[in-house]
Amino acid sequence: MSSHATHSAAGAAPQPVVLSDATRARFAREVAKYPADQKQSAVMACLSILQQEQGHVSAEGELAVAEYLGMAPMAVHEVTTFYNMYNQRPVGRFKINVCTNLPCTLRGGGKALERLCQRLGVEVGGTTADGLFTLQPGECMGACADAPVLLVNDRNMCSYMSDDKLDQLIDGLRQAEGQA
């Protein structure tokens, strides 16, 4: 699969990425789960596959998904931008989303985000210079009673994140990557 968009001229509209045969096969398996007239229902799965293969969902990737599923590009873009699990630009090896909705904020979510910004030396939304961490605010994660909570790589939820636990998390992730 191409990792670059093809542009006919500087400033030209993005062109869809070329999907590999393997990617098309994975898309086809997802589409097959739905009635033929509802193949657009596979949009989330196709975006996830694209992100797994490219690391993020670019505008060019959205166009490829739209073409494959017979959808309007804006409809695919709306899905990409609605869910925070889709990265619209490259992110670090560990994407950390800290819940900043009101219940978590009242129980230290905002302070946890600030602590991580200081510890990692990045601003909210930033990626560390080594490319290891991207830090983002997150929407409700459904664990208000466990606040502050955060999600690592959209899969691993961490609860009751005190300063000590935040430090342990960062140190542990760095050790896992051999950068301790």
N, CA, C and O atoms as a DFTB+ gen file, in Angstrom:
720 C
 N C O
     1  1       0.845      -1.183       0.000
     2  2       0.000       0.000       0.000
     3  2       0.882       1.235       0.000
     4  3       1.868       1.294       0.736
     5  1       0.556       2.175      -0.779
     6  2       1.314       3.422      -0.867
     7  2       1.129       4.225       0.405
     8  3       0.023       4.302       0.940
     9  1       2.191       4.816       0.887
    10  2       2.073       5.657       2.071
    11  2       1.989       7.128       1.713
    12  3       1.902       7.990       2.588
    13  1       2.017       7.404       0.430
    14  2       1.958       8.794      -0.024
    15  2       0.741       8.994      -0.916
    16  3       0.291       8.080      -1.606
    17  1       0.234      10.194      -0.881
    18  2      -0.835      10.537      -1.811
    19  2      -0.198      10.946      -3.132
    20  3       0.939      11.417      -3.172
    21  1      -0.929      10.762      -4.180
    22  2      -0.445      11.182      -5.486
    23  2      -1.099      12.509      -5.810
    24  3      -2.325      12.613      -5.823
    25  1      -0.297      13.518      -6.071
    26  2      -0.819      14.837      -6.423
    27  2      -0.386      15.164      -7.844
    28  3       0.773      14.975      -8.215
    29  1      -1.321      15.649      -8.621
    30  2      -0.980      15.986      -9.998
    31  2      -0.245      17.317     -10.084
    32  3       0.524      17.552     -11.016
    33  1      -0.483      18.175      -9.119
    34  2       0.203      19.466      -9.086
    35  2       0.156      19.978      -7.657
    36  3      -0.677      19.551      -6.857
    37  1       1.059      20.895      -7.346
    38  2       1.084      21.457      -6.001
    39  2      -0.276      22.047      -5.671
    40  3      -0.846      22.793      -6.468
    41  1      -0.793      21.715      -4.502
    42  2      -2.067      22.256      -4.058
    43  2      -3.273      21.549      -4.660
    44  3      -4.408      21.948      -4.401
    45  1      -3.052      20.509      -5.457
    46  2      -4.164      19.785      -6.064
    47  2      -4.917      19.001      -4.990
    48  3      -4.386      18.718      -3.916
    49  1      -6.135      18.666      -5.297
    50  2      -6.957      17.894      -4.364
    51  2      -6.303      16.542      -4.115
    52  3      -5.673      15.978      -5.010
    53  1      -6.451      16.021      -2.893
    54  2      -5.851      14.719      -2.595
    55  2      -6.456      13.624      -3.468
    56  3      -7.633      13.661      -3.828
    57  1      -5.620      12.661      -3.792
    58  2      -6.054      11.493      -4.547
    59  2      -6.067      10.302      -3.602
    60  3      -5.261      10.255      -2.673
    61  1      -6.951       9.346      -3.810
    62  2      -7.003       8.203      -2.899
    63  2      -5.707       7.399      -2.908
    64  3      -5.045       7.290      -3.940
    65  1      -5.351       6.841      -1.758
    66  2      -4.199       5.949      -1.715
    67  2      -4.550       4.700      -2.514
    68  3      -5.723       4.358      -2.666
    69  1      -3.544       4.036      -3.013
    70  2      -3.756       2.793      -3.739
    71  2      -3.805       1.673      -2.710
    72  3      -2.848       1.452      -1.969
    73  1      -4.929       0.974      -2.675
    74  2      -5.099      -0.118      -1.719
    75  2      -4.430      -1.378      -2.263
    76  3      -4.603      -1.731      -3.429
    77  1      -3.675      -2.042      -1.417
    78  2      -3.033      -3.290      -1.819
    79  2      -4.096      -4.386      -1.947
    80  3      -5.218      -4.243      -1.462
    81  1      -3.719      -5.471      -2.604
    82  2      -4.633      -6.609      -2.722
    83  2      -4.981      -7.158      -1.344
    84  3      -6.118      -7.563      -1.100
    85  1      -3.997      -7.170      -0.440
    86  2      -4.242      -7.680       0.910
    87  2      -5.253      -6.792       1.652
    88  3      -6.120      -7.291       2.369
    89  1      -5.132      -5.488       1.472
    90  2      -6.068      -4.568       2.116
    91  2      -7.460      -4.749       1.532
    92  3      -8.446      -4.791       2.268
    93  1      -7.541      -4.853       0.228
    94  2      -8.844      -5.069      -0.416
    95  2      -9.475      -6.367       0.073
    96  3     -10.691      -6.431       0.257
    97  1      -8.674      -7.390       0.283
    98  2      -9.198      -8.667       0.784
    99  2      -9.739      -8.505       2.207
   100  3     -10.788      -9.052       2.546
   101  1      -9.020      -7.758       3.022
   102  2      -9.505      -7.509       4.389
   103  2     -10.791      -6.694       4.364
   104  3     -11.726      -6.983       5.111
   105  1     -10.840      -5.675       3.507
   106  2     -12.068      -4.880       3.362
   107  2     -13.221      -5.797       2.927
   108  3     -14.323      -5.709       3.469
   109  1     -12.962      -6.672       1.952
   110  2     -14.010      -7.554       1.425
   111  2     -14.572      -8.457       2.522
   112  3     -15.777      -8.702       2.566
   113  1     -13.702      -8.953       3.409
   114  2     -14.185      -9.791       4.516
   115  2     -15.130      -9.014       5.427
   116  3     -16.116      -9.564       5.920
   117  1     -14.830      -7.740       5.648
   118  2     -15.707      -6.916       6.489
   119  2     -17.024      -6.609       5.778
   120  3     -18.093      -6.688       6.383
   121  1     -16.945      -6.263       4.506
   122  2     -18.147      -5.942       3.732
   123  2     -19.074      -7.157       3.657
   124  3     -20.296      -7.008       3.675
   125  1     -18.498      -8.350       3.573
   126  2     -19.292      -9.582       3.456
   127  2     -20.173      -9.834       4.680
   128  3     -21.093     -10.650       4.615
   129  1     -19.915      -9.168       5.760
   130  2     -20.713      -9.341       6.986
   131  2     -22.071      -8.654       6.897
   132  3     -22.929      -8.855       7.757
   133  1     -22.269      -7.842       5.858
   134  2     -23.483      -7.037       5.723
   135  2     -24.209      -7.375       4.425
   136  3     -23.595      -7.858       3.474
   137  1     -25.518      -7.121       4.388
   138  2     -26.242      -7.306       3.120
   139  2     -25.601      -6.452       2.025
   140  3     -25.039      -5.393       2.304
   141  1     -25.689      -6.918       0.785
   142  2     -25.020      -6.247      -0.342
   143  2     -25.380      -4.771      -0.454
   144  3     -24.540      -3.955      -0.832
   145  1     -26.609      -4.427      -0.133
   146  2     -27.024      -3.028      -0.260
   147  2     -26.650      -2.190       0.961
   148  3     -27.005      -1.014       1.035
   149  1     -25.935      -2.787       1.921
   150  2     -25.545      -2.070       3.133
   151  2     -24.045      -2.165       3.397
   152  3     -23.610      -2.164       4.549
   153  1     -23.258      -2.248       2.329
   154  2     -21.815      -2.406       2.507
   155  2     -21.178      -1.207       3.203
   156  3     -20.089      -1.329       3.765
   157  1     -21.836      -0.057       3.175
   158  2     -21.309       1.122       3.864
   159  2     -21.231       0.912       5.371
   160  3     -20.538       1.649       6.072
   161  1     -21.946      -0.099       5.867
   162  2     -21.898      -0.405       7.298
   163  2     -20.507      -0.847       7.740
   164  3     -20.209      -0.850       8.934
   165  1     -19.669      -1.212       6.803
   166  2     -18.306      -1.655       7.115
   167  2     -17.320      -0.494       7.214
   168  3     -16.116      -0.724       7.330
   169  1     -17.798       0.732       7.171
   170  2     -16.898       1.887       7.133
   171  2     -15.964       1.920       8.338
   172  3     -14.771       2.177       8.174
   173  1     -16.468       1.668       9.534
   174  2     -15.600       1.734      10.716
   175  2     -14.518       0.663      10.664
   176  3     -13.359       0.928      10.982
   177  1     -14.897      -0.542      10.266
   178  2     -13.914      -1.622      10.173
   179  2     -12.858      -1.304       9.112
   180  3     -11.671      -1.546       9.327
   181  1     -13.282      -0.769       7.982
   182  2     -12.323      -0.431       6.919
   183  2     -11.371       0.679       7.357
   184  3     -10.181       0.636       7.048
   185  1     -11.895       1.669       8.075
   186  2     -11.022       2.729       8.595
   187  2     -10.012       2.158       9.588
   188  3      -8.850       2.562       9.597
   189  1     -10.455       1.223      10.419
   190  2      -9.544       0.597      11.389
   191  2      -8.443      -0.179      10.687
   192  3      -7.281      -0.117      11.086
   193  1      -8.811      -0.912       9.637
   194  2      -7.815      -1.667       8.862
   195  2      -6.801      -0.701       8.245
   196  3      -5.593      -0.924       8.317
   197  1      -7.301       0.357       7.648
   198  2      -6.424       1.353       7.028
   199  2      -5.462       1.935       8.063
   200  3      -4.270       2.084       7.797
   201  1      -5.988       2.261       9.241
   202  2      -5.140       2.833      10.291
   203  2      -4.103       1.817      10.774
   204  3      -2.954       2.185      11.018
   205  1      -4.486       0.560      10.915
   206  2      -3.527      -0.474      11.322
   207  2      -2.365      -0.549      10.339
   208  3      -1.215      -0.730      10.740
   209  1      -2.664      -0.411       9.070
   210  2      -1.641      -0.559       8.044
   211  2      -0.815       0.706       7.820
   212  3       0.363       0.621       7.470
   213  1      -1.423       1.882       8.020
   214  2      -0.714       3.126       7.732
   215  2      -0.361       3.933       8.975
   216  3       0.410       4.888       8.891
   217  1      -0.912       3.565      10.119
   218  2      -0.629       4.293      11.349
   219  2      -1.587       5.429      11.627
   220  3      -1.687       5.903      12.759
   221  1      -2.292       5.869      10.600
   222  2      -3.301       6.914      10.756
   223  2      -4.213       6.892       9.535
   224  3      -3.949       6.191       8.558
   225  1      -5.283       7.665       9.604
   226  2      -6.215       7.758       8.476
   227  2      -6.056       9.133       7.849
   228  3      -6.532      10.132       8.387
   229  1      -5.393       9.174       6.724
   230  2      -5.180      10.431       6.012
   231  2      -6.405      10.767       5.173
   232  3      -7.299       9.938       5.000
   233  1      -6.438      11.983       4.658
   234  2      -7.517      12.382       3.750
   235  2      -7.517      11.474       2.519
   236  3      -8.575      11.129       1.993
   237  1      -6.337      11.098       2.070
   238  2      -6.221      10.212       0.921
   239  2      -6.748       8.816       1.248
   240  3      -7.350       8.152       0.404
   241  1      -6.514       8.384       2.481
   242  2      -7.048       7.095       2.924
   243  2      -8.561       7.110       3.023
   244  3      -9.230       6.142       2.661
   245  1      -9.093       8.223       3.518
   246  2     -10.552       8.367       3.575
   247  2     -11.151       8.254       2.179
   248  3     -12.178       7.601       1.992
   249  1     -10.510       8.888       1.200
   250  2     -11.005       8.824      -0.180
   251  2     -11.009       7.388      -0.703
   252  3     -11.943       6.977      -1.391
   253  1      -9.970       6.634      -0.378
   254  2      -9.901       5.244      -0.828
   255  2     -11.032       4.419      -0.214
   256  3     -11.651       3.602      -0.896
   257  1     -11.296       4.631       1.064
   258  2     -12.390       3.915       1.736
   259  2     -13.724       4.319       1.111
   260  3     -14.578       3.469       0.858
   261  1     -13.898       5.604       0.865
   262  2     -15.140       6.094       0.261
   263  2     -15.364       5.454      -1.107
   264  3     -16.470       5.010      -1.417
   265  1     -14.320       5.410      -1.918
   266  2     -14.449       4.799      -3.240
   267  2     -14.775       3.322      -3.131
   268  3     -15.634       2.818      -3.854
   269  1     -14.093       2.622      -2.229
   270  2     -14.300       1.184      -2.085
   271  2     -15.733       0.870      -1.655
   272  3     -16.343      -0.080      -2.146
   273  1     -16.258       1.674      -0.739
   274  2     -17.595       1.404      -0.193
   275  2     -18.713       2.121      -0.953
   276  3     -19.890       1.923      -0.653
   277  1     -18.358       2.942      -1.924
   278  2     -19.375       3.676      -2.667
   279  2     -20.056       4.743      -1.829
   280  3     -21.266       4.952      -1.925
   281  1     -19.265       5.410      -1.009
   282  2     -19.784       6.444      -0.107
   283  2     -19.284       7.820      -0.531
   284  3     -18.277       7.941      -1.230
   285  1     -19.989       8.833      -0.105
   286  2     -19.504      10.199      -0.290
   287  2     -18.277      10.385       0.611
   288  3     -18.305       9.977       1.772
   289  1     -17.213      10.986       0.101
   290  2     -16.024      11.214       0.933
   291  2     -16.342      11.937       2.249
   292  3     -15.735      11.647       3.279
   293  1     -17.292      12.876       2.212
   294  2     -17.645      13.596       3.438
   295  2     -18.252      12.656       4.477
   296  3     -18.027      12.845       5.673
   297  1     -19.005      11.660       4.057
   298  2     -19.600      10.709       4.996
   299  2     -18.507       9.910       5.714
   300  3     -18.616       9.641       6.910
   301  1     -17.463       9.534       4.989
   302  2     -16.342       8.825       5.611
   303  2     -15.600       9.773       6.551
   304  3     -15.233       9.392       7.662
   305  1     -15.384      10.997       6.107
   306  2     -14.689      11.987       6.943
   307  2     -15.465      12.242       8.244
   308  3     -14.857      12.418       9.300
   309  1     -16.776      12.261       8.174
   310  2     -17.589      12.467       9.373
   311  2     -17.361      11.347      10.383
   312  3     -17.322      11.600      11.587
   313  1     -17.208      10.113       9.906
   314  2     -16.935       8.990      10.809
   315  2     -15.539       9.150      11.410
   316  3     -15.357       8.993      12.617
   317  1     -14.564       9.460      10.572
   318  2     -13.185       9.616      11.038
   319  2     -13.079      10.684      12.119
   320  3     -12.377      10.500      13.113
   321  1     -13.773      11.793      11.926
   322  2     -13.652      12.907      12.872
   323  2     -14.543      12.750      14.097
   324  3     -14.299      13.392      15.119
   325  1     -15.567      11.912      14.014
   326  2     -16.462      11.731      15.161
   327  2     -15.812      10.885      16.242
   328  3     -15.949      11.186      17.428
   329  1     -15.115       9.844      15.856
   330  2     -14.525       8.903      16.813
   331  2     -13.058       9.221      17.046
   332  3     -12.290       9.375      16.097
   333  1     -12.665       9.321      18.336
   334  2     -11.273       9.677      18.617
   335  2     -10.306       8.504      18.449
   336  3      -9.102       8.673      18.637
   337  1     -10.805       7.337      18.103
   338  2      -9.907       6.199      17.883
   339  2      -9.219       6.274      16.521
   340  3      -8.251       5.555      16.271
   341  1      -9.717       7.142      15.642
   342  2      -9.078       7.312      14.337
   343  2      -8.123       8.491      14.401
   344  3      -8.514       9.610      14.733
   345  1      -6.880       8.225      14.084
   346  2      -5.852       9.263      14.097
   347  2      -5.795       9.884      12.715
   348  3      -5.597       9.182      11.723
   349  1      -5.965      11.185      12.643
   350  2      -5.960      11.867      11.353
   351  2      -4.563      12.318      10.947
   352  3      -4.361      12.852       9.856
   353  1      -3.624      12.100      11.819
   354  2      -2.228      12.396      11.518
   355  2      -1.390      11.380      12.285
   356  3      -1.899      10.741      13.206
   357  1      -0.142      11.217      11.934
   358  2       0.688      10.245      12.658
   359  2       0.746      10.561      14.154
   360  3       0.768      11.725      14.555
   361  1       0.770       9.524      14.954
   362  2       0.861       9.667      16.402
   363  2       2.029       8.837      16.906
   364  3       2.617       8.048      16.165
   365  1       2.353       9.027      18.169
   366  2       3.435       8.280      18.780
   367  2       3.089       6.809      18.952
   368  3       1.949       6.393      18.745
   369  1       4.080       6.043      19.329
   370  2       3.894       4.604      19.571
   371  2       2.816       4.376      20.626
   372  3       2.055       3.412      20.542
   373  1       2.751       5.265      21.621
   374  2       1.730       5.189      22.661
   375  2       0.880       6.453      22.622
   376  3       1.352       7.542      22.947
   377  1      -0.353       6.298      22.227
   378  2      -1.296       7.419      22.232
   379  2      -2.040       7.347      23.567
   380  3      -2.688       6.348      23.881
   381  1      -1.935       8.415      24.336
   382  2      -2.581       8.461      25.650
   383  2      -3.687       9.504      25.602
   384  3      -3.434      10.688      25.379
   385  1      -4.915       9.047      25.814
   386  2      -6.079       9.937      25.893
   387  2      -6.503      10.019      27.345
   388  3      -6.856       9.009      27.953
   389  1      -6.470      11.206      27.895
   390  2      -6.889      11.433      29.282
   391  2      -8.299      11.991      29.258
   392  3      -8.566      12.979      28.574
   393  1      -9.204      11.366      29.999
   394  2     -10.584      11.854      30.032
   395  2     -10.629      13.219      30.711
   396  3     -10.152      13.400      31.832
   397  1     -11.215      14.163      29.997
   398  2     -11.335      15.524      30.536
   399  2     -12.796      15.970      30.602
   400  3     -13.077      17.158      30.759
   401  1     -13.726      15.015      30.483
   402  2     -15.131      15.371      30.686
   403  2     -15.334      15.776      32.139
   404  3     -14.509      15.462      32.997
   405  1     -16.417      16.464      32.410
   406  2     -16.632      17.080      33.717
   407  2     -16.429      16.138      34.903
   408  3     -15.688      16.503      35.815
   409  1     -17.041      14.948      34.951
   410  2     -16.825      14.106      36.133
   411  2     -15.355      13.782      36.375
   412  3     -14.893      13.808      37.516
   413  1     -14.621      13.479      35.314
   414  2     -13.195      13.185      35.479
   415  2     -12.414      14.440      35.844
   416  3     -11.493      14.388      36.660
   417  1     -12.778      15.561      35.243
   418  2     -12.095      16.816      35.567
   419  2     -12.278      17.155      37.041
   420  3     -11.336      17.589      37.705
   421  1     -13.481      16.957      37.549
   422  2     -13.742      17.237      38.967
   423  2     -12.969      16.305      39.887
   424  3     -12.757      16.620      41.058
   425  1     -12.551      15.166      39.366
   426  2     -11.808      14.195      40.172
   427  2     -10.349      14.082      39.733
   428  3      -9.707      13.061      39.981
   429  1      -9.817      15.124      39.081
   430  2      -8.386      15.181      38.797
   431  2      -7.963      14.892      37.377
   432  3      -6.764      14.797      37.114
   433  1      -8.887      14.749      36.450
   434  2      -8.520      14.472      35.064
   435  2      -7.681      15.566      34.434
   436  3      -6.700      15.290      33.744
   437  1      -8.070      16.805      34.672
   438  2      -7.305      17.927      34.125
   439  2      -5.904      17.986      34.700
   440  3      -4.940      18.264      33.987
   441  1      -5.797      17.719      36.005
   442  2      -4.477      17.715      36.649
   443  2      -3.617      16.574      36.125
   444  3      -2.406      16.727      35.969
   445  1      -4.243      15.423      35.850
   446  2      -3.497      14.290      35.298
   447  2      -2.953      14.651      33.912
   448  3      -1.812      14.323      33.585
   449  1      -3.765      15.322      33.106
   450  2      -3.317      15.739      31.780
   451  2      -2.157      16.717      31.900
   452  3      -1.172      16.600      31.171
   453  1      -2.262      17.680      32.813
   454  2      -1.169      18.640      33.029
   455  2       0.099      17.933      33.486
   456  3       1.193      18.248      33.018
   457  1      -0.046      16.990      34.388
   458  2       1.109      16.246      34.895
   459  2       1.824      15.520      33.755
   460  3       3.051      15.546      33.663
   461  1       1.048      14.879      32.897
   462  2       1.647      14.162      31.781
   463  2       2.309      15.116      30.787
   464  3       3.365      14.808      30.235
   465  1       1.692      16.263      30.565
   466  2       2.311      17.267      29.685
   467  2       3.681      17.662      30.223
   468  3       4.656      17.717      29.474
   469  1       3.751      17.938      31.525
   470  2       5.023      18.325      32.137
   471  2       6.024      17.185      32.080
   472  3       7.187      17.382      31.727
   473  1       5.567      16.001      32.428
   474  2       6.464      14.838      32.473
   475  2       7.033      14.512      31.099
   476  3       8.204      14.157      30.970
   477  1       6.191      14.636      30.073
   478  2       6.618      14.274      28.718
   479  2       7.200      15.447      27.938
   480  3       7.796      15.254      26.878
   481  1       7.030      16.670      28.459
   482  2       7.557      17.842      27.781
   483  2       6.830      18.173      26.488
   484  3       7.442      18.627      25.521
   485  1       5.520      17.943      26.474
   486  2       4.711      18.253      25.289
   487  2       3.470      19.032      25.713
   488  3       3.070      19.024      26.877
   489  1       2.881      19.698      24.737
   490  2       1.599      20.352      24.956
   491  2       0.502      19.351      24.641
   492  3       0.760      18.316      24.028
   493  1      -0.713      19.652      25.054
   494  2      -1.849      18.803      24.747
   495  2      -1.946      18.643      23.235
   496  3      -1.922      19.631      22.501
   497  1      -2.055      17.412      22.773
   498  2      -2.106      17.124      21.349
   499  2      -0.739      16.871      20.741
   500  3      -0.636      16.501      19.572
   501  1       0.304      17.067      21.524
   502  2       1.660      16.933      21.010
   503  2       2.215      15.529      21.094
   504  3       1.691      14.663      21.796
   505  1       3.296      15.331      20.354
   506  2       4.022      14.061      20.351
   507  2       5.450      14.336      20.797
   508  3       6.062      15.324      20.391
   509  1       5.971      13.452      21.636
   510  2       7.333      13.622      22.130
   511  2       8.323      13.551      20.971
   512  3       8.051      12.929      19.944
   513  1       9.471      14.194      21.149
   514  2      10.487      14.277      20.093
   515  2      10.948      12.891      19.643
   516  3      11.316      12.706      18.482
   517  1      10.931      11.919      20.555
   518  2      11.354      10.561      20.196
   519  2      10.256       9.762      19.510
   520  3      10.475       8.615      19.120
   521  1       9.074      10.360      19.359
   522  2       7.966       9.694      18.684
   523  2       7.299       8.615      19.514
   524  3       6.511       7.828      18.990
   525  1       7.603       8.569      20.799
   526  2       7.078       7.500      21.640
   527  2       5.671       7.792      22.158
   528  3       4.834       6.890      22.207
   529  1       5.400       9.038      22.543
   530  2       4.115       9.361      23.167
   531  2       3.395      10.495      22.445
   532  3       4.012      11.483      22.048
   533  1       2.095      10.342      22.281
   534  2       1.204      11.424      21.866
   535  2       0.191      11.567      22.980
   536  3      -0.375      10.574      23.438
   537  1      -0.043      12.781      23.417
   538  2      -0.923      13.051      24.557
   539  2      -2.127      13.859      24.091
   540  3      -1.978      14.923      23.490
   541  1      -3.327      13.342      24.374
   542  2      -4.553      13.998      23.938
   543  2      -5.596      14.001      25.041
   544  3      -5.611      13.113      25.893
   545  1      -6.475      15.008      25.025
   546  2      -7.644      14.929      25.891
   547  2      -8.614      13.932      25.266
   548  3      -8.588      13.711      24.055
   549  1      -9.459      13.339      26.079
   550  2     -10.403      12.364      25.560
   551  2     -11.810      12.642      26.046
   552  3     -12.023      13.323      27.050
   553  1     -12.754      12.102      25.316
   554  2     -14.155      12.199      25.716
   555  2     -14.454      11.127      26.753
   556  3     -13.589      10.317      27.085
   557  1     -15.656      11.124      27.251
   558  2     -16.065      10.190      28.299
   559  2     -15.697       8.759      27.937
   560  3     -15.962       8.289      26.830
   561  1     -15.088       8.087      28.885
   562  2     -14.665       6.707      28.683
   563  2     -15.546       5.737      29.453
   564  3     -15.281       4.535      29.492
   565  1     -16.598       6.272      30.064
   566  2     -17.572       5.423      30.735
   567  2     -17.089       4.845      32.052
   568  3     -17.602       3.818      32.496
   569  1     -16.126       5.475      32.676
   570  2     -15.604       4.972      33.944
   571  2     -15.475       6.120      34.940
   572  3     -14.459       6.250      35.623
   573  1     -16.505       6.941      35.014
   574  2     -16.466       8.155      35.840
   575  2     -16.111       7.864      37.296
   576  3     -15.416       8.652      37.938
   577  1     -16.582       6.743      37.813
   578  2     -16.316       6.404      39.217
   579  2     -14.846       6.064      39.452
   580  3     -14.391       6.047      40.596
   581  1     -14.109       5.797      38.388
   582  2     -12.700       5.415      38.502
   583  2     -11.749       6.565      38.194
   584  3     -10.547       6.350      38.041
   585  1     -12.272       7.772      38.103
   586  2     -11.498       8.936      37.683
   587  2     -10.344       9.223      38.635
   588  3     -10.395       8.915      39.825
   589  1      -9.293       9.829      38.064
   590  2      -9.095      10.108      36.643
   591  2      -8.729       8.845      35.869
   592  3      -8.021       7.970      36.369
   593  1      -9.231       8.772      34.633
   594  2      -8.969       7.623      33.775
   595  2      -8.304       8.085      32.485
   596  3      -8.440       9.230      32.054
   597  1      -7.586       7.150      31.894
   598  2      -6.975       7.413      30.590
   599  2      -6.963       6.125      29.801
   600  3      -7.112       5.031      30.347
   601  1      -6.784       6.281      28.517
   602  2      -6.784       5.156      27.599
   603  2      -5.473       5.173      26.824
   604  3      -5.085       6.197      26.263
   605  1      -4.796       4.028      26.799
   606  2      -3.539       3.907      26.058
   607  2      -3.815       3.132      24.774
   608  3      -4.305       2.003      24.806
   609  1      -3.494       3.751      23.660
   610  2      -3.665       3.154      22.330
   611  2      -5.094       2.664      22.088
   612  3      -5.303       1.638      21.440
   613  1      -6.058       3.392      22.602
   614  2      -7.474       3.105      22.383
   615  2      -7.894       1.732      22.879
   616  3      -8.972       1.255      22.521
   617  1      -7.067       1.081      23.698
   618  2      -7.380      -0.279      24.124
   619  2      -7.255      -0.518      25.614
   620  3      -8.073      -1.235      26.191
   621  1      -6.265       0.058      26.244
   622  2      -5.989      -0.246      27.656
   623  2      -6.387       0.921      28.541
   624  3      -5.785       1.994      28.488
   625  1      -7.424       0.693      29.367
   626  2      -7.887       1.744      30.262
   627  2      -7.134       1.661      31.584
   628  3      -6.925       0.580      32.136
   629  1      -6.736       2.819      32.073
   630  2      -6.053       2.930      33.361
   631  2      -6.917       3.800      34.254
   632  3      -7.356       4.875      33.844
   633  1      -7.163       3.342      35.474
   634  2      -8.072       4.022      36.390
   635  2      -7.353       4.527      37.627
   636  3      -6.257       4.078      37.962
   637  1      -8.001       5.476      38.300
   638  2      -7.485       6.052      39.556
   639  2      -6.039       6.524      39.384
   640  3      -5.174       6.166      40.183
   641  1      -5.777       7.304      38.374
   642  2      -4.423       7.659      37.988
   643  2      -3.850       8.811      38.824
   644  3      -3.924       9.978      38.439
   645  1      -3.287       8.455      39.955
   646  2      -2.584       9.407      40.818
   647  2      -1.274       9.800      40.140
   648  3      -0.891       9.214      39.127
   649  1      -0.596      10.786      40.702
   650  2       0.706      11.184      40.145
   651  2       1.670      10.000      40.112
   652  3       2.381       9.806      39.126
   653  1       1.696       9.207      41.187
   654  2       2.586       8.046      41.226
   655  2       2.239       7.044      40.127
   656  3       3.130       6.507      39.469
   657  1       0.948       6.792      39.930
   658  2       0.542       5.839      38.898
   659  2       0.843       6.370      37.498
   660  3       1.191       5.599      36.603
   661  1       0.711       7.673      37.306
   662  2       1.062       8.264      36.018
   663  2       2.549       8.080      35.732
   664  3       2.940       7.713      34.624
   665  1       3.376       8.340      36.753
   666  2       4.820       8.163      36.586
   667  2       5.160       6.701      36.295
   668  3       6.001       6.417      35.442
   669  1       4.512       5.778      36.998
   670  2       4.750       4.351      36.776
   671  2       4.348       3.938      35.359
   672  3       5.030       3.139      34.719
   673  1       3.245       4.485      34.884
   674  2       2.784       4.173      33.532
   675  2       3.825       4.608      32.500
   676  3       4.215       3.824      31.635
   677  1       4.270       5.854      32.595
   678  2       5.250       6.373      31.625
   679  2       6.549       5.575      31.708
   680  3       7.114       5.189      30.684
   681  1       7.017       5.330      32.926
   682  2       8.259       4.559      33.082
   683  2       8.101       3.152      32.521
   684  3       9.008       2.640      31.865
   685  1       6.962       2.526      32.774
   686  2       6.715       1.169      32.291
   687  2       6.647       1.100      30.765
   688  3       7.178       0.171      30.158
   689  1       5.996       2.082      30.154
   690  2       5.917       2.099      28.690
   691  2       7.295       2.336      28.074
   692  3       7.637       1.736      27.055
   693  1       8.079       3.212      28.695
   694  2       9.437       3.455      28.198
   695  2      10.278       2.184      28.323
   696  3      11.026       1.843      27.407
   697  1      10.155       1.480      29.460
   698  2      10.898       0.234      29.638
   699  2      10.483      -0.801      28.603
   700  3      11.323      -1.534      28.080
   701  1       9.195      -0.859      28.310
   702  2       8.706      -1.828      27.320
   703  2       9.322      -1.568      25.947
   704  3       9.476      -2.494      25.151
   705  1       9.667      -0.336      25.673
   706  2      10.285       0.031      24.394
   707  2      11.803       0.088      24.476
   708  3      12.467       0.448      23.504
   709  1      12.357      -0.269      25.643
   710  2      13.800      -0.260      25.804
   711  2      14.390       1.139      25.886
   712  3      15.556       1.344      25.547
   713  1      13.580       2.117      26.340
   714  2      14.059       3.497      26.420
   715  2      14.047       4.034      27.842
   716  3      13.883       5.234      28.060
   717  1      14.218       3.157      28.788
   718  2      14.179       3.593      30.193
   719  2      15.481       4.236      30.592
   720  3      15.634       4.663      31.737
